[in-house]
Structures are given as structure tokens and as C-alpha cells.
Amino acid sequence: MTDVPSVSDVLTIIFLLLPGFVAIHIARRLGRYEFTLTDFETTTWSLFGSLPIDAAFVGVLAIFGVRLTSFSDLSNELLVPGAAALFVALALIGGGATGLVLRYTIHKGVRQGAVWDVIFGQFMKRRKGIWITVYTSDGKEYQGALAWMSQGPNIPKEILLRSPIEVFRSRDGEVQNTLEGADSIYFRDSNIDRVAFETPLGL
């Protein structure tokens, strides 16, 4: 007859898998990985992430003379505050180190967040002196200083352009004429086709 695992055994298994979950979460945040994982992928990566952390935990305990010869020994050791703290620290260190390596190698130069929100952050730092060209959905072109832009989840992307200059071009792209006049012009999300930033944003 197969023995039914005790509550202590189940909790120990969960505790052994938890560091991998924490490490993967930290590594994704620091490594600038924003894609969504399925439950199966999360469980699988947590398992693979837990293996080296669990091995390091057992190795560090062995260095300090604590030998784990059975699953029961491991369960008992996890109840010791110092050992539990070591386990958590290894998860944080493992996840942090992995995330930083990914951030400065594979994902070097990658920015987190939507492009619009990243640009908004640069706008908030400078507030003025950002010169842009707005190309509208009806084929018009406006140049001017960025006075304001909307920001936030589920909020339409809107722009307020100060001292706007409408640019008229020939078919070959040469500037034929410009028109000034308004103090500011407001562009709704549906009006904007694309935006060119003439001022370097330092991204």
C-alpha cells in the first residue's frame, strides 16, 4: 500500500518549489521580460529555477556541518529560522543575479513599458524643448513644441502642440510652404498617424 504524503511533506515540497517561483519573478522584472507566462510555463520554470537554489542550500548547510541524509532531515531543517532565512536569501540572490545578467547582456538597451509611456517619462523630466512633427491621419504635417501628452493605462494617446507650424510639401517631399498662426493645437488619438521626435530624447 502506498503511503499518503503527510502535510509536512507537502509543505516541504511547496517550500522547495517556492524559491524558483520567486527567483523567476525577480529575474523577469530585472531582466525586462514583459511577456506573460502560462500556469504550466510558470510551474516548469519555477521547477528548473528551484533546482540550483535547493542544491546551493544543501551545499551551504554541508559547509557548516549540517548533513541532510533524508527528506525528513530537510523538512526539519526548513523549520529552523536561520536555515529558512538562508533559503530565502539564495532565492533573492539567484533571481537578482540572473535578472541583472539578462538585463546587461541579452536585453541591454531594452526599456520596460509601452513606448508612449517611456517617452512620457522623458517629457516629464524635460517639460520643454522637445520639438516634434505630427503626421495626421488625413495626411497633414505639423511641427512644434510638445506642450503635453496623455499618459496612463487605457487612456487615449493625445498630444498638445505649442506654436504649431503646418507644413505643405510637394509630391517629391520638398517643403513648398508653411503656415503659422495658432498658439496651440490639440490632437486626438484618432487624428495621429505617427510622431517624429526631432529632439533627441536620450533613451
C-alpha positions as CSV (number, residue, x, y, z in Angstrom):
1,M,0.0,0.0,0.0
2,T,1.4,3.4,-1.0
3,D,1.9,5.8,1.9
4,V,0.0,9.0,1.7
5,P,2.3,12.1,2.0
6,S,1.9,13.9,5.2
7,V,1.0,17.6,5.5
8,S,4.6,18.3,6.5
9,D,5.9,16.6,3.3
10,V,3.5,18.5,1.1
11,L,4.5,21.8,2.7
12,T,8.2,20.9,2.3
13,I,7.7,20.2,-1.4
14,I,5.9,23.6,-1.8
15,F,8.7,25.3,0.1
16,L,11.3,23.7,-2.2
17,L,9.5,25.0,-5.3
18,L,8.8,28.5,-3.9
19,P,12.4,29.8,-4.3
20,G,12.2,29.1,-8.1
21,F,9.0,31.0,-8.4
22,V,10.4,34.0,-6.5
23,A,13.7,33.8,-8.5
24,I,11.9,33.7,-11.9
25,H,9.7,36.6,-10.9
26,I,12.7,38.7,-9.9
27,A,14.7,37.7,-12.9
28,R,11.9,38.7,-15.3
29,R,11.5,42.1,-13.7
30,L,15.2,42.9,-13.6
31,G,15.8,41.3,-17.0
32,R,13.0,43.4,-18.6
33,Y,10.9,40.4,-19.8
34,E,7.3,41.5,-20.0
35,F,5.7,38.6,-21.8
36,T,3.0,36.6,-20.0
37,L,3.7,33.0,-18.9
38,T,1.0,30.4,-18.7
39,D,0.5,28.5,-15.5
40,F,2.3,25.5,-17.0
41,E,5.3,27.6,-18.1
42,T,5.4,29.3,-14.7
43,T,5.4,25.9,-12.9
44,T,8.0,24.5,-15.2
45,W,10.4,27.5,-15.0
46,S,9.9,27.6,-11.2
47,L,10.9,23.9,-11.0
48,F,14.1,24.5,-13.1
49,G,14.8,27.6,-11.1
50,S,14.4,25.8,-7.8
51,L,16.9,23.0,-8.5
52,P,20.1,25.1,-8.4
53,I,18.8,27.0,-5.4
54,D,17.9,23.8,-3.5
55,A,21.3,22.4,-4.4
56,A,23.0,25.6,-3.2
57,F,21.0,25.4,0.1
58,V,22.1,21.9,0.8
59,G,25.7,22.7,-0.1
60,V,25.9,25.7,2.2
61,L,24.4,23.7,5.1
62,A,27.0,21.0,4.4
63,I,29.8,23.6,4.6
64,F,28.6,24.4,8.1
65,G,28.5,20.8,9.1
66,V,24.7,20.1,8.6
67,R,24.2,16.9,6.8
68,L,20.8,16.1,5.2
69,T,20.5,12.4,4.7
70,S,16.8,12.2,4.3
71,F,13.7,14.1,3.3
72,S,12.7,14.3,6.9
73,D,16.0,16.0,7.8
74,L,15.3,18.6,5.1
75,S,11.8,19.2,6.5
76,N,13.1,19.7,10.0
77,E,15.9,22.0,8.8
78,L,13.5,24.3,7.0
79,L,11.8,24.9,10.3
80,V,15.0,26.5,11.7
81,P,14.7,30.3,11.3
82,G,18.3,30.7,10.2
83,A,18.1,28.0,7.5
84,A,14.8,29.4,6.3
85,A,16.3,32.8,6.0
86,L,19.3,31.3,4.1
87,F,16.8,29.7,1.7
88,V,15.0,33.0,1.0
89,A,18.3,34.8,0.6
90,L,19.5,32.3,-2.0
91,A,16.3,32.8,-4.0
92,L,16.7,36.6,-3.9
93,I,20.4,36.4,-4.9
94,G,19.8,33.8,-7.6
95,G,16.9,35.7,-9.2
96,G,18.6,39.1,-8.8
97,A,21.9,37.8,-10.4
98,T,20.1,36.1,-13.3
99,G,18.0,39.2,-13.9
100,L,21.0,41.6,-14.0
101,V,22.9,39.3,-16.3
102,L,20.0,39.2,-18.7
103,R,19.5,43.0,-18.4
104,Y,23.0,43.9,-19.3
105,T,23.6,41.2,-21.9
106,I,20.7,39.8,-23.9
107,H,18.4,42.7,-23.1
108,K,20.9,45.5,-23.0
109,G,19.3,48.7,-24.2
110,V,15.7,47.3,-23.8
111,R,13.3,49.6,-22.0
112,Q,10.3,48.4,-20.0
113,G,6.8,49.6,-20.6
114,A,5.0,50.9,-23.7
115,V,6.9,53.3,-25.9
116,W,4.4,56.0,-25.3
117,D,4.9,55.8,-21.6
118,V,8.7,55.8,-21.8
119,I,8.5,58.9,-24.0
120,F,6.1,60.5,-21.5
121,G,8.7,59.9,-18.7
122,Q,11.3,61.8,-20.8
123,F,8.8,64.6,-21.4
124,M,8.1,64.9,-17.6
125,K,11.9,65.2,-17.0
126,R,12.4,68.0,-19.5
127,R,8.9,69.6,-19.8
128,K,10.0,71.8,-22.6
129,G,12.4,72.0,-25.6
130,I,11.1,68.8,-27.2
131,W,10.4,69.6,-30.9
132,I,8.2,67.1,-32.7
133,T,6.5,66.6,-36.1
134,V,2.9,65.2,-36.0
135,Y,1.6,63.4,-39.1
136,T,-2.1,63.2,-39.0
137,S,-4.5,60.5,-40.3
138,D,-5.7,62.8,-43.0
139,G,-2.2,63.4,-44.5
140,K,-1.3,66.7,-42.9
141,E,2.0,67.6,-41.2
142,Y,2.5,69.8,-38.2
143,Q,5.7,70.9,-36.4
144,G,6.0,72.5,-33.0
145,A,7.0,72.1,-29.3
146,L,5.4,69.3,-27.3
147,A,3.3,71.0,-24.7
148,W,1.6,67.9,-23.3
149,M,0.9,64.3,-23.9
150,S,-1.5,61.9,-22.2
151,Q,-0.3,59.0,-20.1
152,G,-1.8,56.1,-18.3
153,P,-3.4,52.7,-19.0
154,N,-6.5,52.6,-21.2
155,I,-6.2,56.4,-21.9
156,P,-6.3,57.7,-25.5
157,K,-2.9,58.9,-26.8
158,E,-3.3,62.6,-27.1
159,I,-0.9,65.5,-27.8
160,L,-1.0,69.2,-27.3
161,L,1.4,71.0,-29.7
162,R,2.5,74.6,-28.9
163,S,3.4,77.1,-31.6
164,P,2.3,74.7,-34.4
165,I,3.5,75.1,-38.0
166,E,1.6,73.4,-40.7
167,V,4.0,72.2,-43.4
168,F,2.9,71.8,-47.1
169,R,5.1,69.5,-49.3
170,S,5.3,68.8,-52.9
171,R,4.8,65.3,-54.3
172,D,8.6,64.7,-54.1
173,G,8.7,65.7,-50.4
174,E,10.1,69.2,-50.8
175,V,8.7,71.9,-48.5
176,Q,6.6,74.3,-50.5
177,N,5.1,76.5,-47.8
178,T,4.4,76.7,-44.1
179,L,1.5,78.2,-42.2
180,E,1.7,79.6,-38.6
181,G,-1.0,81.3,-36.5
182,A,-2.5,79.2,-33.7
183,D,-1.0,79.3,-30.2
184,S,-1.6,75.6,-29.7
185,I,-3.3,72.7,-31.4
186,Y,-4.8,69.6,-29.8
187,F,-4.5,66.1,-31.5
188,R,-6.8,63.3,-30.5
189,D,-5.7,59.7,-30.7
190,S,-7.8,59.2,-33.9
191,N,-6.0,62.2,-35.5
192,I,-2.5,61.0,-35.1
193,D,-0.9,58.7,-37.7
194,R,2.7,58.9,-36.4
195,V,5.0,61.3,-34.5
196,A,8.6,62.2,-35.3
197,F,10.8,63.4,-32.4
198,E,13.2,65.9,-33.8
199,T,14.8,66.5,-30.4
200,P,17.0,63.6,-29.1
201,L,15.2,62.0,-26.1
202,G,18.2,60.3,-24.6
203,L,16.5,56.9,-24.5
